[in-house]
């Protein structure tokens, strides 16, 4: 009987959280502290998004509904073609009964016992690979362009979510160059049309930050860590 009451209480709490989501205002998380360095003959970066798990994003996760995170890190050259940028996608869920947080990616699933542990894993994101040093020219000037998109869903989509995680290119053509900053807008409607319906999406948030300029020669000679402007 106690177990039955406990289940009813949890179900009511989840419903309450879900109703509260639509009445909250949440600002998009800011990207901070972009660093570049050379590690194992590759250029890698790190960055932080301190407010990623707050407001409506946090409440959605705690209610048991899925949170999708897409992270794109691009090494851009101030003149000429840009490098291909890797994309990471994650589905985050909270198991109310097990009191565990799950992060599902393309290659593995990670389980955390607390929200604090999950936050520590995300902030800062370290050693994000960009490109091998051998593919870059010492005299060229580069910047790091970081983009985050967080999508709050009303319910799990099973196979559609799996397809979203494994497909890195459905909106890649819409990612802007530095010369088109004023027109920056990723096509969320296109993403929704591929994998979800509009009724599945509670809300989405986007954040973008570009680092200061640097050269590979600077990184190699001084071990310089380049921060964002």
Phi and psi restraints in degrees (value plus and minus 20) as a CYANA .aco file:
   2 UNK   PHI     -82.5   -42.5
   2 UNK   PSI     -59.3   -19.3
   3 UNK   PHI     -83.7   -43.7
   3 UNK   PSI     -57.4   -17.4
   4 UNK   PHI     -84.0   -44.0
   4 UNK   PSI     -65.7   -25.7
   5 UNK   PHI     -82.0   -42.0
   5 UNK   PSI     -58.2   -18.2
   6 UNK   PHI     -82.9   -42.9
   6 UNK   PSI     -62.9   -22.9
   7 UNK   PHI     -82.9   -42.9
   7 UNK   PSI     -61.1   -21.1
   8 UNK   PHI     -83.9   -43.9
   8 UNK   PSI     -61.7   -21.7
   9 UNK   PHI     -82.4   -42.4
   9 UNK   PSI     -65.6   -25.6
  10 UNK   PHI     -83.9   -43.9
  10 UNK   PSI     -63.0   -23.0
  11 UNK   PHI     -81.5   -41.5
  11 UNK   PSI     -61.8   -21.8
  12 UNK   PHI     -85.4   -45.4
  12 UNK   PSI     -57.4   -17.4
  13 UNK   PHI     -86.0   -46.0
  13 UNK   PSI     -62.0   -22.0
  14 UNK   PHI     -81.5   -41.5
  14 UNK   PSI     -63.6   -23.6
  15 UNK   PHI     -81.9   -41.9
  15 UNK   PSI     -61.4   -21.4
  16 UNK   PHI     -82.6   -42.6
  16 UNK   PSI     -66.7   -26.7
  17 UNK   PHI     -79.1   -39.1
  17 UNK   PSI     -63.8   -23.8
  18 UNK   PHI     -80.6   -40.6
  18 UNK   PSI     -60.0   -20.0
  19 UNK   PHI     -87.5   -47.5
  19 UNK   PSI     -53.7   -13.7
  20 UNK   PHI     -92.8   -52.8
  20 UNK   PSI     -43.0    -3.0
  21 UNK   PHI     -78.2   -38.2
  21 UNK   PSI     -59.0   -19.0
  22 UNK   PHI     -95.9   -55.9
  22 UNK   PSI     -33.4     6.6
  23 UNK   PHI    -120.7   -80.7
  23 UNK   PSI     -16.8    23.2
  24 UNK   PHI    -118.6   -78.6
  24 UNK   PSI     129.1   169.1
  25 UNK   PHI    -127.9   -87.9
  25 UNK   PSI     106.9   146.9
  26 UNK   PHI    -150.8  -110.8
  26 UNK   PSI     105.6   145.6
  27 UNK   PHI     -98.1   -58.1
  27 UNK   PSI     131.8   171.8
  28 UNK   PHI     -84.3   -44.3
  28 UNK   PSI     119.1   159.1
  29 UNK   PHI     -85.4   -45.4
  29 UNK   PSI     124.9   164.9
  30 UNK   PHI    -112.1   -72.1
  30 UNK   PSI     124.3   164.3
  31 UNK   PHI    -114.9   -74.9
  31 UNK   PSI     111.3   151.3
  32 UNK   PHI    -155.7  -115.7
  32 UNK   PSI     145.1   185.1
  33 UNK   PHI      35.1    75.1
  33 UNK   PSI      32.6    72.6
  34 UNK   PHI     -95.7   -55.7
  34 UNK   PSI     107.2   147.2
  35 UNK   PHI    -144.6  -104.6
  35 UNK   PSI     123.2   163.2
  36 UNK   PHI    -139.8   -99.8
  36 UNK   PSI     124.8   164.8
  37 UNK   PHI    -180.2  -140.2
  37 UNK   PSI     145.0   185.0
  38 UNK   PHI    -119.5   -79.5
  38 UNK   PSI     106.2   146.2
  39 UNK   PHI    -158.6  -118.6
  39 UNK   PSI     102.0   142.0
  40 UNK   PHI      34.2    74.2
  40 UNK   PSI      27.8    67.8
  41 UNK   PHI      45.6    85.6
  41 UNK   PSI      -0.2    39.8
  42 UNK   PHI    -152.6  -112.6
  42 UNK   PSI     131.9   171.9
  43 UNK   PHI    -106.0   -66.0
  43 UNK   PSI     105.2   145.2
  44 UNK   PHI    -145.4  -105.4
  44 UNK   PSI     145.7   185.7
  45 UNK   PHI    -160.0  -120.0
  45 UNK   PSI     144.5   184.5
  46 UNK   PHI    -156.3  -116.3
  46 UNK   PSI     136.6   176.6
  47 UNK   PHI    -180.0  -140.0
  47 UNK   PSI     147.8   187.8
  48 UNK   PHI    -149.3  -109.3
  48 UNK   PSI     131.9   171.9
  49 UNK   PHI    -155.8  -115.8
  49 UNK   PSI      58.1    98.1
  50 UNK   PHI     -77.7   -37.7
  50 UNK   PSI     -50.7   -10.7
  51 UNK   PHI    -119.6   -79.6
  51 UNK   PSI       1.3    41.3
  52 UNK   PHI     -82.0   -42.0
  52 UNK   PSI     -61.9   -21.9
  53 UNK   PHI    -124.7   -84.7
  53 UNK   PSI      51.2    91.2
  54 UNK   PHI    -166.7  -126.7
  54 UNK   PSI     148.1   188.1
  55 UNK   PHI      36.3    76.3
  55 UNK   PSI    -156.7  -116.7
  56 UNK   PHI     -85.2   -45.2
  56 UNK   PSI     -51.7   -11.7
  57 UNK   PHI     -83.2   -43.2
  57 UNK   PSI     -65.4   -25.4
  58 UNK   PHI     -85.1   -45.1
  58 UNK   PSI     -64.3   -24.3
  59 UNK   PHI     -86.3   -46.3
  59 UNK   PSI     -56.3   -16.3
  60 UNK   PHI     -81.6   -41.6
  60 UNK   PSI     -65.7   -25.7
  61 UNK   PHI     -83.0   -43.0
  61 UNK   PSI     -66.2   -26.2
  62 UNK   PHI     -86.9   -46.9
  62 UNK   PSI     -43.2    -3.2
  63 UNK   PHI     -99.4   -59.4
  63 UNK   PSI     -26.1    13.9
  64 UNK   PHI      75.0   115.0
  64 UNK   PSI     -21.4    18.6
  65 UNK   PHI    -104.7   -64.7
  65 UNK   PSI     131.1   171.1
  66 UNK   PHI     -96.4   -56.4
  66 UNK   PSI     124.7   164.7
  67 UNK   PHI    -139.3   -99.3
  67 UNK   PSI     106.2   146.2
  68 UNK   PHI    -123.3   -83.3
  68 UNK   PSI     117.1   157.1
  69 UNK   PHI    -147.9  -107.9
  69 UNK   PSI     107.4   147.4
  70 UNK   PHI    -136.3   -96.3
  70 UNK   PSI     106.4   146.4
  71 UNK   PHI    -142.4  -102.4
  71 UNK   PSI     107.4   147.4
  72 UNK   PHI    -142.5  -102.5
  72 UNK   PSI     110.6   150.6
  73 UNK   PHI    -145.1  -105.1
  73 UNK   PSI      98.9   138.9
  74 UNK   PHI    -141.6  -101.6
  74 UNK   PSI     111.3   151.3
  75 UNK   PHI    -110.7   -70.7
  75 UNK   PSI      92.9   132.9
  76 UNK   PHI    -130.2   -90.2
  76 UNK   PSI     122.7   162.7
  77 UNK   PHI    -120.5   -80.5
  77 UNK   PSI     115.3   155.3
  78 UNK   PHI     -85.8   -45.8
  78 UNK   PSI     -42.6    -2.6
  79 UNK   PHI    -157.7  -117.7
  79 UNK   PSI     102.6   142.6
  80 UNK   PHI      86.6   126.6
  80 UNK   PSI    -188.3  -148.3
  81 UNK   PHI     -92.2   -52.2
  81 UNK   PSI     131.0   171.0
  82 UNK   PHI    -118.0   -78.0
  82 UNK   PSI     138.5   178.5
  83 UNK   PHI     -94.5   -54.5
  83 UNK   PSI     138.6   178.6
  84 UNK   PHI     -90.7   -50.7
  84 UNK   PSI     115.5   155.5
  85 UNK   PHI    -126.3   -86.3
  85 UNK   PSI     118.0   158.0
  86 UNK   PHI     -95.0   -55.0
  86 UNK   PSI     131.6   171.6
  87 UNK   PHI    -141.8  -101.8
  87 UNK   PSI     112.5   152.5
  88 UNK   PHI    -134.6   -94.6
  88 UNK   PSI     116.7   156.7
  89 UNK   PHI    -151.4  -111.4
  89 UNK   PSI     120.1   160.1
  90 UNK   PHI    -158.7  -118.7
  90 UNK   PSI     125.6   165.6
  91 UNK   PHI    -131.5   -91.5
  91 UNK   PSI      99.5   139.5
  92 UNK   PHI    -127.1   -87.1
  92 UNK   PSI     112.2   152.2
  93 UNK   PHI    -160.4  -120.4
  93 UNK   PSI     136.1   176.1
  94 UNK   PHI    -138.6   -98.6
  94 UNK   PSI     102.7   142.7
  95 UNK   PHI    -107.8   -67.8
  95 UNK   PSI      85.6   125.6
  96 UNK   PHI     -83.3   -43.3
  96 UNK   PSI     -58.1   -18.1
  97 UNK   PHI     -93.7   -53.7
  97 UNK   PSI     -58.7   -18.7
  98 UNK   PHI    -111.2   -71.2
  98 UNK   PSI     -30.4     9.6
  99 UNK   PHI      34.8    74.8
  99 UNK   PSI      32.4    72.4
 100 UNK   PHI    -155.5  -115.5
 100 UNK   PSI     129.2   169.2
 101 UNK   PHI    -128.9   -88.9
 101 UNK   PSI     111.7   151.7
 102 UNK   PHI    -136.5   -96.5
 102 UNK   PSI     115.1   155.1
 103 UNK   PHI    -139.7   -99.7
 103 UNK   PSI      90.4   130.4
 104 UNK   PHI    -121.0   -81.0
 104 UNK   PSI     101.7   141.7
 105 UNK   PHI    -136.6   -96.6
 105 UNK   PSI    -194.2  -154.2
 106 UNK   PHI     -88.1   -48.1
 106 UNK   PSI     -50.3   -10.3
 107 UNK   PHI    -128.3   -88.3
 107 UNK   PSI     -43.9    -3.9
 108 UNK   PHI    -180.8  -140.8
 108 UNK   PSI     146.8   186.8
 109 UNK   PHI    -136.7   -96.7
 109 UNK   PSI     112.4   152.4
 110 UNK   PHI    -137.0   -97.0
 110 UNK   PSI     117.6   157.6
 111 UNK   PHI    -133.5   -93.5
 111 UNK   PSI     115.6   155.6
 112 UNK   PHI    -142.9  -102.9
 112 UNK   PSI     123.8   163.8
 113 UNK   PHI    -106.7   -66.7
 113 UNK   PSI     -29.2    10.8
 114 UNK   PHI    -173.3  -133.3
 114 UNK   PSI     140.0   180.0
 115 UNK   PHI     -86.3   -46.3
 115 UNK   PSI     -54.1   -14.1
 116 UNK   PHI     -80.9   -40.9
 116 UNK   PSI     -62.8   -22.8
 117 UNK   PHI     -83.6   -43.6
 117 UNK   PSI     -59.1   -19.1
 118 UNK   PHI     -84.5   -44.5
 118 UNK   PSI     -64.0   -24.0
 119 UNK   PHI     -83.1   -43.1
 119 UNK   PSI     -60.5   -20.5
 120 UNK   PHI     -84.8   -44.8
 120 UNK   PSI     -53.4   -13.4
 121 UNK   PHI     -89.2   -49.2
 121 UNK   PSI     -54.3   -14.3
 122 UNK   PHI    -104.6   -64.6
 122 UNK   PSI     -52.4   -12.4
 123 UNK   PHI    -140.5  -100.5
 123 UNK   PSI      92.4   132.4
 124 UNK   PHI    -106.1   -66.1
 124 UNK   PSI     138.8   178.8
 125 UNK   PHI     -98.2   -58.2
 125 UNK   PSI     101.8   141.8
 126 UNK   PHI    -133.1   -93.1
 126 UNK   PSI     133.3   173.3
 127 UNK   PHI      32.9    72.9
 127 UNK   PSI      24.6    64.6
 128 UNK   PHI     -95.1   -55.1
 128 UNK   PSI      97.0   137.0
 129 UNK   PHI     -90.7   -50.7
 129 UNK   PSI     121.4   161.4
 130 UNK   PHI    -135.4   -95.4
 130 UNK   PSI     -80.6   -40.6
 131 UNK   PHI    -187.5  -147.5
 131 UNK   PSI     133.2   173.2
 132 UNK   PHI     -83.7   -43.7
 132 UNK   PSI     122.8   162.8
 133 UNK   PHI     -80.8   -40.8
 133 UNK   PSI     -53.2   -13.2
 134 UNK   PHI     -82.4   -42.4
 134 UNK   PSI     -38.9     1.1
 135 UNK   PHI    -111.0   -71.0
 135 UNK   PSI     -18.9    21.1
 136 UNK   PHI    -134.5   -94.5
 136 UNK   PSI     137.8   177.8
 137 UNK   PHI    -121.9   -81.9
 137 UNK   PSI     114.7   154.7
 138 UNK   PHI     -80.6   -40.6
 138 UNK   PSI     -53.3   -13.3
 139 UNK   PHI    -104.1   -64.1
 139 UNK   PSI     -31.0     9.0
 140 UNK   PHI     -97.4   -57.4
 140 UNK   PSI     132.0   172.0
 141 UNK   PHI    -124.3   -84.3
 141 UNK   PSI     111.2   151.2
 142 UNK   PHI    -144.4  -104.4
 142 UNK   PSI     140.7   180.7
 143 UNK   PHI    -156.2  -116.2
 143 UNK   PSI     141.7   181.7
 144 UNK   PHI    -130.8   -90.8
 144 UNK   PSI     106.5   146.5
 145 UNK   PHI    -130.5   -90.5
 145 UNK   PSI      93.8   133.8
 146 UNK   PHI    -128.8   -88.8
 146 UNK   PSI     112.6   152.6
 147 UNK   PHI    -151.5  -111.5
 147 UNK   PSI     115.8   155.8
 148 UNK   PHI    -143.7  -103.7
 148 UNK   PSI     118.6   158.6
 149 UNK   PHI    -150.4  -110.4
 149 UNK   PSI     110.4   150.4
 150 UNK   PHI    -137.6   -97.6
 150 UNK   PSI     106.9   146.9
 151 UNK   PHI    -138.3   -98.3
 151 UNK   PSI     106.5   146.5
 152 UNK   PHI    -119.9   -79.9
 152 UNK   PSI     103.6   143.6
 153 UNK   PHI    -127.5   -87.5
 153 UNK   PSI     131.0   171.0
 154 UNK   PHI     -99.3   -59.3
 154 UNK   PSI     -46.8    -6.8
 155 UNK   PHI    -179.1  -139.1
 155 UNK   PSI     143.8   183.8
 156 UNK   PHI     -91.6   -51.6
 156 UNK   PSI     123.9   163.9
 157 UNK   PHI    -133.0   -93.0
 157 UNK   PSI      -8.0    32.0
 158 UNK   PHI      34.0    74.0
 158 UNK   PSI    -132.9   -92.9
 159 UNK   PHI     -83.7   -43.7
 159 UNK   PSI     -51.4   -11.4
 160 UNK   PHI     -84.2   -44.2
 160 UNK   PSI     -60.6   -20.6
 161 UNK   PHI     -85.0   -45.0
 161 UNK   PSI     -59.1   -19.1
 162 UNK   PHI     -81.2   -41.2
 162 UNK   PSI     -64.2   -24.2
 163 UNK   PHI     -83.2   -43.2
 163 UNK   PSI     -59.0   -19.0
 164 UNK   PHI     -82.9   -42.9
 164 UNK   PSI     -63.5   -23.5
 165 UNK   PHI     -84.8   -44.8
 165 UNK   PSI     -59.4   -19.4
 166 UNK   PHI    -105.7   -65.7
 166 UNK   PSI     -33.3     6.7
 167 UNK   PHI    -120.5   -80.5
 167 UNK   PSI      88.7   128.7
 168 UNK   PHI    -110.7   -70.7
 168 UNK   PSI     -20.1    19.9
 169 UNK   PHI    -143.7  -103.7
 169 UNK   PSI     -10.3    29.7
 170 UNK   PHI     -88.3   -48.3
 170 UNK   PSI     -42.1    -2.1
 171 UNK   PHI    -148.6  -108.6
 171 UNK   PSI      -4.7    35.3
 172 UNK   PHI     -81.1   -41.1
 172 UNK   PSI     -54.8   -14.8
 173 UNK   PHI     -88.0   -48.0
 173 UNK   PSI     -34.0     6.0
 174 UNK   PHI    -114.4   -74.4
 174 UNK   PSI     -23.0    17.0
 175 UNK   PHI     -91.9   -51.9
 175 UNK   PSI     109.1   149.1
 176 UNK   PHI    -100.9   -60.9
 176 UNK   PSI     134.6   174.6
 177 UNK   PHI    -106.1   -66.1
 177 UNK   PSI     150.5   190.5
 178 UNK   PHI     -83.0   -43.0
 178 UNK   PSI     -47.5    -7.5
 179 UNK   PHI     -94.6   -54.6
 179 UNK   PSI     -29.5    10.5
 180 UNK   PHI    -139.4   -99.4
 180 UNK   PSI      11.9    51.9
 181 UNK   PHI     -76.9   -36.9
 181 UNK   PSI     -59.2   -19.2
 182 UNK   PHI     -85.5   -45.5
 182 UNK   PSI     -46.6    -6.6
 183 UNK   PHI    -122.5   -82.5
 183 UNK   PSI       1.9    41.9
 184 UNK   PHI     -84.4   -44.4
 184 UNK   PSI      98.6   138.6
 185 UNK   PHI    -184.7  -144.7
 185 UNK   PSI      97.3   137.3
 186 UNK   PHI    -103.1   -63.1
 186 UNK   PSI     126.9   166.9
 187 UNK   PHI    -105.2   -65.2
 187 UNK   PSI      68.2   108.2
 188 UNK   PHI     -85.7   -45.7
 188 UNK   PSI     -54.6   -14.6
 189 UNK   PHI     -80.7   -40.7
 189 UNK   PSI     -56.6   -16.6
 190 UNK   PHI     -86.1   -46.1
 190 UNK   PSI     -61.9   -21.9
 191 UNK   PHI     -81.7   -41.7
 191 UNK   PSI     -64.1   -24.1
 192 UNK   PHI     -83.1   -43.1
 192 UNK   PSI     -60.5   -20.5
 193 UNK   PHI     -86.7   -46.7
 193 UNK   PSI     -48.1    -8.1
 194 UNK   PHI     -94.9   -54.9
 194 UNK   PSI     -64.0   -24.0
 195 UNK   PHI    -144.8  -104.8
 195 UNK   PSI     -44.2    -4.2
 196 UNK   PHI    -156.1  -116.1
 196 UNK   PSI     145.6   185.6
 197 UNK   PHI    -118.2   -78.2
 197 UNK   PSI     141.6   181.6
 198 UNK   PHI     -81.8   -41.8
 198 UNK   PSI     -50.1   -10.1
 199 UNK   PHI     -91.9   -51.9
 199 UNK   PSI     -35.0     5.0
 200 UNK   PHI     -99.5   -59.5
 200 UNK   PSI     -43.6    -3.6
 201 UNK   PHI    -117.4   -77.4
 201 UNK   PSI      99.3   139.3
 202 UNK   PHI     -93.9   -53.9
 202 UNK   PSI     -70.1   -30.1
 203 UNK   PHI    -188.7  -148.7
 203 UNK   PSI     142.5   182.5
 204 UNK   PHI    -156.5  -116.5
 204 UNK   PSI     133.6   173.6
 205 UNK   PHI    -151.9  -111.9
 205 UNK   PSI     125.9   165.9
 206 UNK   PHI    -153.2  -113.2
 206 UNK   PSI     125.3   165.3
 207 UNK   PHI    -163.8  -123.8
 207 UNK   PSI     124.8   164.8
 208 UNK   PHI    -166.2  -126.2
 208 UNK   PSI     123.7   163.7
 209 UNK   PHI    -169.3  -129.3
 209 UNK   PSI     122.3   162.3
 210 UNK   PHI    -138.6   -98.6
 210 UNK   PSI     116.2   156.2
 211 UNK   PHI     -98.2   -58.2
 211 UNK   PSI     151.8   191.8
 212 UNK   PHI     -87.9   -47.9
 212 UNK   PSI     145.7   185.7
 213 UNK   PHI     -95.3   -55.3
 213 UNK   PSI     130.9   170.9
 214 UNK   PHI    -177.6  -137.6
 214 UNK   PSI     143.8   183.8
 215 UNK   PHI    -136.9   -96.9
 215 UNK   PSI     137.0   177.0
 216 UNK   PHI     -85.8   -45.8
 216 UNK   PSI     -53.9   -13.9
 217 UNK   PHI     -81.5   -41.5
 217 UNK   PSI     -58.7   -18.7
 218 UNK   PHI     -82.9   -42.9
 218 UNK   PSI     -63.5   -23.5
 219 UNK   PHI     -84.6   -44.6
 219 UNK   PSI     -60.8   -20.8
 220 UNK   PHI     -90.5   -50.5
 220 UNK   PSI     -59.7   -19.7
 221 UNK   PHI     -99.0   -59.0
 221 UNK   PSI     -58.8   -18.8
 222 UNK   PHI    -134.4   -94.4
 222 UNK   PSI     -26.7    13.3
 223 UNK   PHI      45.8    85.8
 223 UNK   PSI       5.2    45.2
 224 UNK   PHI     -81.8   -41.8
 224 UNK   PSI     116.8   156.8
 225 UNK   PHI    -126.7   -86.7
 225 UNK   PSI      98.1   138.1
 226 UNK   PHI    -114.0   -74.0
 226 UNK   PSI     105.0   145.0
 227 UNK   PHI    -117.0   -77.0
 227 UNK   PSI     145.1   185.1
 228 UNK   PHI     -95.8   -55.8
 228 UNK   PSI     137.7   177.7
